[in-house]
Amino acid sequence: MKRRPRIYFSFRSPYSWLTVHRLRTAAPQVCAELEWIPYFDPDHTTSAMLDDRDATFHYVQMSRAKHRYILMDTKRLAGTLGIPMAWPIDRDPWWDLPHLAWLLARRLGRADPFYDELTAARWGRGENICDPEVVRAAAARAGVDPELAAHAPDDPEIRAEGVAGLVTAYEDDIFGVPYLKLGPHRFWGYDRLDAFLRVWQESAGRVDPAREGKEIR
């Protein structure tokens, strides 16, 4: 059986945030078909579990110069899309927390609203989504039990699910996000979304979203 097309996303990445925004706005039918896999810097516990699976984390930390460029580029892109943005300051981030909390929300059928609340907190208000209190507040607004969300990393099944996603990323040679994969086709980055959508449409003779009045912008 063929695997569903996959999207690797991260709450850390502004390009992931903007790509998902474009995807959900212009082609929501695609979103329903995708396998969504969170991609995040692992903490010591997750790293040890990855070692046990003979998997590593391909992502390489960026330089300060690249970080400054991404800040300017993201603000430009957000402005083009008409999205207000507040750049967050990450101090000692614990990325397992928001991503594992999202996996919990998905189990509870609240993946989309919790995603929206976390991205609104991070990119709309510049809040630290690695802070348990911020996660609790986002969970409450999304209809998720705040304590379950804040303690998602303590749930062995949720932790194992997060590790499984990172193992899949390792096997798929994922080195950054957003990253879309459809069969042998791979698309990395914000500016590859249109190419992915063309391949997705061609793969089964689907209708171009632009023909339905939904221009990809």
Secondary structure as a PSIPRED ss2 file (coil, helix, strand):
# PSIPRED VFORMAT (PSIPRED V4.0)

   1 M C   1.000  0.000  0.000
   2 K C   1.000  0.000  0.000
   3 R C   1.000  0.000  0.000
   4 R C   1.000  0.000  0.000
   5 P C   1.000  0.000  0.000
   6 R E   0.000  0.000  1.000
   7 I E   0.000  0.000  1.000
   8 Y E   0.000  0.000  1.000
   9 F E   0.000  0.000  1.000
  10 S C   1.000  0.000  0.000
  11 F C   1.000  0.000  0.000
  12 R C   1.000  0.000  0.000
  13 S C   1.000  0.000  0.000
  14 P H   0.000  1.000  0.000
  15 Y H   0.000  1.000  0.000
  16 S H   0.000  1.000  0.000
  17 W H   0.000  1.000  0.000
  18 L H   0.000  1.000  0.000
  19 T H   0.000  1.000  0.000
  20 V H   0.000  1.000  0.000
  21 H H   0.000  1.000  0.000
  22 R H   0.000  1.000  0.000
  23 L H   0.000  1.000  0.000
  24 R H   0.000  1.000  0.000
  25 T H   0.000  1.000  0.000
  26 A H   0.000  1.000  0.000
  27 A C   1.000  0.000  0.000
  28 P H   0.000  1.000  0.000
  29 Q H   0.000  1.000  0.000
  30 V H   0.000  1.000  0.000
  31 C H   0.000  1.000  0.000
  32 A H   0.000  1.000  0.000
  33 E H   0.000  1.000  0.000
  34 L C   1.000  0.000  0.000
  35 E E   0.000  0.000  1.000
  36 W E   0.000  0.000  1.000
  37 I E   0.000  0.000  1.000
  38 P E   0.000  0.000  1.000
  39 Y C   1.000  0.000  0.000
  40 F C   1.000  0.000  0.000
  41 D C   1.000  0.000  0.000
  42 P C   1.000  0.000  0.000
  43 D C   1.000  0.000  0.000
  44 H H   0.000  1.000  0.000
  45 T H   0.000  1.000  0.000
  46 T H   0.000  1.000  0.000
  47 S H   0.000  1.000  0.000
  48 A H   0.000  1.000  0.000
  49 M H   0.000  1.000  0.000
  50 L H   0.000  1.000  0.000
  51 D H   0.000  1.000  0.000
  52 D H   0.000  1.000  0.000
  53 R C   1.000  0.000  0.000
  54 D C   1.000  0.000  0.000
  55 A C   1.000  0.000  0.000
  56 T C   1.000  0.000  0.000
  57 F C   1.000  0.000  0.000
  58 H C   1.000  0.000  0.000
  59 Y C   1.000  0.000  0.000
  60 V C   1.000  0.000  0.000
  61 Q C   1.000  0.000  0.000
  62 M C   1.000  0.000  0.000
  63 S C   1.000  0.000  0.000
  64 R H   0.000  1.000  0.000
  65 A H   0.000  1.000  0.000
  66 K H   0.000  1.000  0.000
  67 H H   0.000  1.000  0.000
  68 R H   0.000  1.000  0.000
  69 Y H   0.000  1.000  0.000
  70 I H   0.000  1.000  0.000
  71 L H   0.000  1.000  0.000
  72 M H   0.000  1.000  0.000
  73 D H   0.000  1.000  0.000
  74 T H   0.000  1.000  0.000
  75 K H   0.000  1.000  0.000
  76 R H   0.000  1.000  0.000
  77 L H   0.000  1.000  0.000
  78 A H   0.000  1.000  0.000
  79 G H   0.000  1.000  0.000
  80 T H   0.000  1.000  0.000
  81 L H   0.000  1.000  0.000
  82 G C   1.000  0.000  0.000
  83 I C   1.000  0.000  0.000
  84 P C   1.000  0.000  0.000
  85 M C   1.000  0.000  0.000
  86 A C   1.000  0.000  0.000
  87 W C   1.000  0.000  0.000
  88 P C   1.000  0.000  0.000
  89 I C   1.000  0.000  0.000
  90 D C   1.000  0.000  0.000
  91 R C   1.000  0.000  0.000
  92 D C   1.000  0.000  0.000
  93 P C   1.000  0.000  0.000
  94 W C   1.000  0.000  0.000
  95 W C   1.000  0.000  0.000
  96 D H   0.000  1.000  0.000
  97 L H   0.000  1.000  0.000
  98 P H   0.000  1.000  0.000
  99 H H   0.000  1.000  0.000
 100 L H   0.000  1.000  0.000
 101 A H   0.000  1.000  0.000
 102 W H   0.000  1.000  0.000
 103 L H   0.000  1.000  0.000
 104 L H   0.000  1.000  0.000
 105 A H   0.000  1.000  0.000
 106 R H   0.000  1.000  0.000
 107 R H   0.000  1.000  0.000
 108 L C   1.000  0.000  0.000
 109 G C   1.000  0.000  0.000
 110 R C   1.000  0.000  0.000
 111 A H   0.000  1.000  0.000
 112 D H   0.000  1.000  0.000
 113 P H   0.000  1.000  0.000
 114 F H   0.000  1.000  0.000
 115 Y H   0.000  1.000  0.000
 116 D H   0.000  1.000  0.000
 117 E H   0.000  1.000  0.000
 118 L H   0.000  1.000  0.000
 119 T H   0.000  1.000  0.000
 120 A H   0.000  1.000  0.000
 121 A H   0.000  1.000  0.000
 122 R H   0.000  1.000  0.000
 123 W H   0.000  1.000  0.000
 124 G H   0.000  1.000  0.000
 125 R C   1.000  0.000  0.000
 126 G C   1.000  0.000  0.000
 127 E C   1.000  0.000  0.000
 128 N C   1.000  0.000  0.000
 129 I C   1.000  0.000  0.000
 130 C C   1.000  0.000  0.000
 131 D C   1.000  0.000  0.000
 132 P H   0.000  1.000  0.000
 133 E H   0.000  1.000  0.000
 134 V H   0.000  1.000  0.000
 135 V H   0.000  1.000  0.000
 136 R H   0.000  1.000  0.000
 137 A H   0.000  1.000  0.000
 138 A H   0.000  1.000  0.000
 139 A H   0.000  1.000  0.000
 140 A H   0.000  1.000  0.000
 141 R H   0.000  1.000  0.000
 142 A H   0.000  1.000  0.000
 143 G C   1.000  0.000  0.000
 144 V C   1.000  0.000  0.000
 145 D C   1.000  0.000  0.000
 146 P H   0.000  1.000  0.000
 147 E H   0.000  1.000  0.000
 148 L H   0.000  1.000  0.000
 149 A H   0.000  1.000  0.000
 150 A H   0.000  1.000  0.000
 151 H C   1.000  0.000  0.000
 152 A H   0.000  1.000  0.000
 153 P H   0.000  1.000  0.000
 154 D H   0.000  1.000  0.000
 155 D C   1.000  0.000  0.000
 156 P H   0.000  1.000  0.000
 157 E H   0.000  1.000  0.000
 158 I H   0.000  1.000  0.000
 159 R H   0.000  1.000  0.000
 160 A H   0.000  1.000  0.000
 161 E H   0.000  1.000  0.000
 162 G H   0.000  1.000  0.000
 163 V H   0.000  1.000  0.000
 164 A H   0.000  1.000  0.000
 165 G H   0.000  1.000  0.000
 166 L H   0.000  1.000  0.000
 167 V H   0.000  1.000  0.000
 168 T H   0.000  1.000  0.000
 169 A H   0.000  1.000  0.000
 170 Y H   0.000  1.000  0.000
 171 E H   0.000  1.000  0.000
 172 D C   1.000  0.000  0.000
 173 D C   1.000  0.000  0.000
 174 I C   1.000  0.000  0.000
 175 F C   1.000  0.000  0.000
 176 G C   1.000  0.000  0.000
 177 V C   1.000  0.000  0.000
 178 P C   1.000  0.000  0.000
 179 Y E   0.000  0.000  1.000
 180 L E   0.000  0.000  1.000
 181 K E   0.000  0.000  1.000
 182 L E   0.000  0.000  1.000
 183 G C   1.000  0.000  0.000
 184 P C   1.000  0.000  0.000
 185 H E   0.000  0.000  1.000
 186 R E   0.000  0.000  1.000
 187 F E   0.000  0.000  1.000
 188 W E   0.000  0.000  1.000
 189 G C   1.000  0.000  0.000
 190 Y H   0.000  1.000  0.000
 191 D H   0.000  1.000  0.000
 192 R H   0.000  1.000  0.000
 193 L H   0.000  1.000  0.000
 194 D H   0.000  1.000  0.000
 195 A H   0.000  1.000  0.000
 196 F H   0.000  1.000  0.000
 197 L H   0.000  1.000  0.000
 198 R H   0.000  1.000  0.000
 199 V H   0.000  1.000  0.000
 200 W H   0.000  1.000  0.000
 201 Q H   0.000  1.000  0.000
 202 E H   0.000  1.000  0.000
 203 S H   0.000  1.000  0.000
 204 A C   1.000  0.000  0.000
 205 G C   1.000  0.000  0.000
 206 R C   1.000  0.000  0.000
 207 V C   1.000  0.000  0.000
 208 D C   1.000  0.000  0.000
 209 P H   0.000  1.000  0.000
 210 A H   0.000  1.000  0.000
 211 R H   0.000  1.000  0.000
 212 E H   0.000  1.000  0.000
 213 G C   1.000  0.000  0.000
 214 K C   1.000  0.000  0.000
 215 E C   1.000  0.000  0.000
 216 I C   1.000  0.000  0.000
 217 R C   1.000  0.000  0.000
